[in-house]
Amino acid sequence: MKHALATIAAFIAMSGAAGAIECSYRQAPYSADLRQALEGVTSEAPYAQLLRWRALTEAEPGNTVAWRWRADVERKLGESMAAAQSLDRVLELDPCDYHARVARGQAAEKAGALPAAYDDYTLAIEVDPTKPAAYELRGALLLRAALFPNALADFNAALERGPASVDLLLNRGGVFQERGEYPRAIADYDRALQIEPGNLDALAARGYTRFFLRDYDGAAEDFEPVAEALDENALVWFFLARSRLGDPDAAEDFAIGAARLPQGRWMRDVAEPFLTGRPDEDLLRTAEEPVQRCSAWFYLGEVALGKGDSERAKQAFLAAADACPIDPVRYSGSLREYVGATEELKLLQ
């Protein structure tokens, strides 16, 4: 996936617009068979619908409505290749079919064909720049490729054209977090939680951001329900926030929570050294990958700060920054432990 994200970044850098398209298709009046098929969408079983749509596309091969519905049913039944071929047929007939453009872009993205997905989202925007969906989807793709200014422009466009959703606000908040605009990130996470109170993704995202702002009470409050759901990242950050607050039960509760994780999860190994009071050597011994060593040093630095040992903390954060991969990028943004270490170093210099 990392290679695919690098590919989309390079593709976008080299390309301009996806290319102008001509909109000349005219939908024929609906036939009796098409109206009957549409009536069966809510009542027929999916396979029965598929048989009906396939028969209809054979009888009316130039009907984009039939091909689009056929693609939708094929997708729902897991026939992704057939669905892609049906969407191709729609766009051969009508290159300006907005919904088919978006659907084909989503299918391409799912298959890892990110430049093709970017092209379809861009063409969908050209077809109808008043609809928000393609902006939001392209923005999410750009966010994954770490093209943050481009992603922010698309998320803003989506919000200007349609209602805010939890996912859209989480994504835009993620861009603000990546840019170090933490109050603006929190504002988006707050809005997401107004839409869906208790959303664990929004709570976790706000928790990280509050931690970066040194609001450890707020971070601990946000991380607690996420940690209770056994999110291992939230478990350790909840522990770190409580450690910064001087909570004497933080290490024991962390160990209890980590013990509930499946066997073989690294966070089980992380918790034990803090409980026994021998974190440095024991924890670093468990960290085999560069990302784990980066994270381990960050955890040690935060615990040192909680104990008031700023010199030890500075050494740990420097080691964290040095141990991180050269390009410490996760699936949807920078490794938070790397960000945390660099933010702490700014304050310790």
Disulfide bonds with the S-S distance in Angstrom:
Cys23-Cys96 1.73
Cys294-Cys324 1.88
